[in-house]
Amino acid sequence: MPLEKLAAAFFLQMAIILTACRVAGLVGRRLGQPQVVCEMIAGVCLGPSLLGWLAPGLQAQLFPPDSLRVLYVGAQLGVGLYMFLVGAEFRVDLFRGRLRGAASVSIAGMLAPFLLGALLTPWLMKIPGLFSPRATQWEATLFLGAAIAITAFPMLARIIHERGLSGTPLGTLALAAGAIDDAAAWCVLAVVLASFGKGAHLAYQAIGGGVAYALFLLLVGRRLLVPLGQAVERAGRLTQTHLAILLTLFALGAWAMDAVGIHAVFGGFLLGASLPRGLLTRELQRLVEPFAVVFLLPMFFTFSGLRTRLDTVDSLQMFLVALVVLAASVLGKGVACWAAARLNGEDSATSLAVGTLMNARGLMELIILNIGLQNGFIESGLFSVMVVMAIVTTLMASPVFEWVYGRRARLEGRLGSAGSTD
Amino acid sequence: MPLEKLAAAFFLQMAIILTACRVAGLVGRRLGQPQVVCEMIAGVCLGPSLLGWLAPGLQAQLFPPDSLRVLYVGAQLGVGLYMFLVGAEFRVDLFRGRLRGAASVSIAGMLAPFLLGALLTPWLMKIPGLFSPRATQWEATLFLGAAIAITAFPMLARIIHERGLSGTPLGTLALAAGAIDDAAAWCVLAVVLASFGKGAHLAYQAIGGGVAYALFLLLVGRRLLVPLGQAVERAGRLTQTHLAILLTLFALGAWAMDAVGIHAVFGGFLLGASLPRGLLTRELQRLVEPFAVVFLLPMFFTFSGLRTRLDTVDSLQMFLVALVVLAASVLGKGVACWAAARLNGEDSATSLAVGTLMNARGLMELIILNIGLQNGFIESGLFSVMVVMAIVTTLMASPVFEWVYGRRARLEGRLGSAGSTD
């Protein structure tokens, strides 16, 4: 494909992707759903599961193979920047307030998923088209556990912030537990990625590289970044030079983690988490988030949707797999976190709300799944089944939250209105 | 190249490109140069003219052929968005104030370049490696004329705004004349692109498509966009939905102009110029410009630099071509505009300053040259010679302006400090 055709194909794709995401968002908002889950669904609809099934010729014309490489890089840039921003919002001080409660909920939200992972993988690994034949039982358990344990942490943070729950027991508990679980799940995923399908040499390189990067940021990087934060405070704003420095460091971190064999998102997230808090992180959010979320992230949803083949769920067995994975996910995260909160003395409504919020997986799940598929660790069948699980558990969150907590709390004047995420 | 390697190559490239652009900017600022010309030079340095000449192996490793396609699309997105923002800043009301003066200067700044183009092309077309053998004398004249006539309009606007010259005779005159000349040069370029190397059928499609797009925006689109502007005013900010609508329209316009055979930048510029002025355009600028200018535009400078081969200027003849093109450019734009302003009764310092500002070509020249090369209209030799011309005339602007106008005006308290563009 000549270069100018490639650019034309890209612009047309973007017009269609952005339109699909916004139309889905408009419909979803009427049903009380957040934008992110609507974009997940829009992505699946643009892929072989709907558009490619209804109009394969049109779909192939819109997404010629050559253009997918550009879409892939755009998608990586989008999730990389997004995780960079998530890292910049990540607040360790949340843990302090309600440490005991958060610890119980987060431990329950880790133990149960890995337990269920261990129970299910012996069965799942026998079914072709789910895990790579080269995956070990141990790796499959860790991957499935991490995929069940992940929480839509950024979405959680936004819901809690928007509804004015930031200071409440529910808000603090859910945020802290979600943060701990997500951090743990990403660590486990990094270990799986580092070990899977590599010789000992490459596995050491990946684990060593990841640990070295994290330690460097924690011990040295954080301090080196302090002057940058001070320069931003002095200037009273984030200048183009500051932004360029931050984006250069982001690109370096993303490259380093890609190069050692983990994934660009780790580079972005850890760097974001190391940034000095204050004007720098607020301005970074303000300047980068709009374009990253509105323009770049939809590329990721689409690329992920192009890989989702709902037609792989075409046998009774695969249907059973889908149901079992969904049930295990709700049980291992939603129910486990509810039980832990209840045992920890929270009232029934708060516990149910915590369970519901922790059960939503959103974009984070898609990132994990795409990394797994990209590395050949899981195959198209399990990928598609788990995309459905991610969509269903995210779709559940808003109405169930409203039902178990929102209406009553609003009547008592304890809750902001269920405004849109926009 | 497998996908994950492609993403890793992209992140590494970006880290190096952003670093090169910022280091060049830091050095340049000390010498009183604006960021844009530093990035033009940084791009050339990353290409075969410096890095590829010093360390061809390293250069080839940093920019593997596969990754160039991604860089190209990113570059198109960058200039497309940039021209979209330039269009959104474009103010027709500038013309009213000093219509007569602006008309003389802008007519001089158009006539002289096309006259010089007509004089030079018979000679230039005989030299191999400059124009495509398929280009007619008429097309070559129009292209060379447009390339000499173009002004760094966005840079001009920024310099004038930053130095507090917006209300002065100099500011109004230069801005209005620059805007008229740029608009005219782009129209001429569109005609050249539409006619060059195409059958009558494709030429009609390009001209018809371009005219239809411009007329549609002028007659219908502007009105259709009014409610969007009102919605932004009501909301008091540009929401994600508003931003998504704007970026979708941008992508559609860029695609349409690419598809009919003109170029994506026209789609972006004309759409930007049609947007309702007010909170919408201010917020669009605020939300999109930082990322577009800091992250995406450097891809364009690099892609352009990768195409610039200063080693084509390796004969006495090519050296002569370079000198003549440079002299014709300064004569056709700087001297012609100075003379027009002087004849129109402006004082000597103001006239010299107008000539100097109009003579800087900056990014706009690079866009025109890349379009010409991409379409096979000009060849590597002329491209490289004219990149040098663009850099030299832009480099000249700041010191000459300071010399002929700045020092005196500052002594009289009529001028802001020569602050950096950042």
Chai-1 contact restraints between the chains, C-beta under 6 A:
chainA,res_idxA,chainB,res_idxB,connection_type,confidence,min_distance_angstrom,max_distance_angstrom,comment,restraint_id
A,L3,B,Y72,contact,1.0,0.0,6.0,A-B,restraint_1
A,A7,B,V73,contact,1.0,0.0,6.0,A-B,restraint_2
A,A7,B,Q76,contact,1.0,0.0,6.0,A-B,restraint_3
A,A7,B,D258,contact,1.0,0.0,6.0,A-B,restraint_4
A,A8,B,W255,contact,1.0,0.0,6.0,A-B,restraint_5
A,A8,B,D258,contact,1.0,0.0,6.0,A-B,restraint_6
A,A8,B,A259,contact,1.0,0.0,6.0,A-B,restraint_7
A,F10,B,V73,contact,1.0,0.0,6.0,A-B,restraint_8
A,F11,B,A251,contact,1.0,0.0,6.0,A-B,restraint_9
A,F11,B,A254,contact,1.0,0.0,6.0,A-B,restraint_10
A,F11,B,W255,contact,1.0,0.0,6.0,A-B,restraint_11
A,L12,B,W255,contact,1.0,0.0,6.0,A-B,restraint_12
A,M14,B,A251,contact,1.0,0.0,6.0,A-B,restraint_13
A,A15,B,T248,contact,1.0,0.0,6.0,A-B,restraint_14
A,A15,B,A251,contact,1.0,0.0,6.0,A-B,restraint_15
A,A15,B,L252,contact,1.0,0.0,6.0,A-B,restraint_16
A,L18,B,A244,contact,1.0,0.0,6.0,A-B,restraint_17
A,L18,B,L247,contact,1.0,0.0,6.0,A-B,restraint_18
A,L18,B,T248,contact,1.0,0.0,6.0,A-B,restraint_19
A,T19,B,T248,contact,1.0,0.0,6.0,A-B,restraint_20
A,R22,B,A244,contact,1.0,0.0,6.0,A-B,restraint_21
A,V70,B,V70,contact,1.0,0.0,6.0,A-B,restraint_22
A,V70,B,V73,contact,1.0,0.0,6.0,A-B,restraint_23
A,Y72,B,L3,contact,1.0,0.0,6.0,A-B,restraint_24
A,V73,B,A7,contact,1.0,0.0,6.0,A-B,restraint_25
A,V73,B,F10,contact,1.0,0.0,6.0,A-B,restraint_26
A,V73,B,V70,contact,1.0,0.0,6.0,A-B,restraint_27
A,Q76,B,A7,contact,1.0,0.0,6.0,A-B,restraint_28
A,T239,B,D422,contact,1.0,0.0,6.0,A-B,restraint_29
A,Q240,B,V294,contact,1.0,0.0,6.0,A-B,restraint_30
A,Q240,B,D422,contact,1.0,0.0,6.0,A-B,restraint_31
A,T241,B,D422,contact,1.0,0.0,6.0,A-B,restraint_32
A,L243,B,P290,contact,1.0,0.0,6.0,A-B,restraint_33
A,L243,B,V294,contact,1.0,0.0,6.0,A-B,restraint_34
A,A244,B,L18,contact,1.0,0.0,6.0,A-B,restraint_35
A,A244,B,R22,contact,1.0,0.0,6.0,A-B,restraint_36
A,A244,B,V294,contact,1.0,0.0,6.0,A-B,restraint_37
A,L247,B,L18,contact,1.0,0.0,6.0,A-B,restraint_38
A,L247,B,F295,contact,1.0,0.0,6.0,A-B,restraint_39
A,T248,B,A15,contact,1.0,0.0,6.0,A-B,restraint_40
A,T248,B,L18,contact,1.0,0.0,6.0,A-B,restraint_41
A,T248,B,T19,contact,1.0,0.0,6.0,A-B,restraint_42
A,A251,B,F11,contact,1.0,0.0,6.0,A-B,restraint_43
A,A251,B,M14,contact,1.0,0.0,6.0,A-B,restraint_44
A,A251,B,A15,contact,1.0,0.0,6.0,A-B,restraint_45
A,L252,B,A15,contact,1.0,0.0,6.0,A-B,restraint_46
A,A254,B,F11,contact,1.0,0.0,6.0,A-B,restraint_47
A,W255,B,A8,contact,1.0,0.0,6.0,A-B,restraint_48
A,W255,B,F11,contact,1.0,0.0,6.0,A-B,restraint_49
A,W255,B,L12,contact,1.0,0.0,6.0,A-B,restraint_50
A,D258,B,A7,contact,1.0,0.0,6.0,A-B,restraint_51
A,D258,B,A8,contact,1.0,0.0,6.0,A-B,restraint_52
A,A259,B,A8,contact,1.0,0.0,6.0,A-B,restraint_53
A,L287,B,P290,contact,1.0,0.0,6.0,A-B,restraint_54
A,P290,B,L243,contact,1.0,0.0,6.0,A-B,restraint_55
A,P290,B,L287,contact,1.0,0.0,6.0,A-B,restraint_56
A,F291,B,F291,contact,1.0,0.0,6.0,A-B,restraint_57
A,V294,B,Q240,contact,1.0,0.0,6.0,A-B,restraint_58
A,V294,B,L243,contact,1.0,0.0,6.0,A-B,restraint_59
A,V294,B,A244,contact,1.0,0.0,6.0,A-B,restraint_60
A,F295,B,L247,contact,1.0,0.0,6.0,A-B,restraint_61
A,D422,B,T239,contact,1.0,0.0,6.0,A-B,restraint_62
A,D422,B,Q240,contact,1.0,0.0,6.0,A-B,restraint_63
A,D422,B,T241,contact,1.0,0.0,6.0,A-B,restraint_64
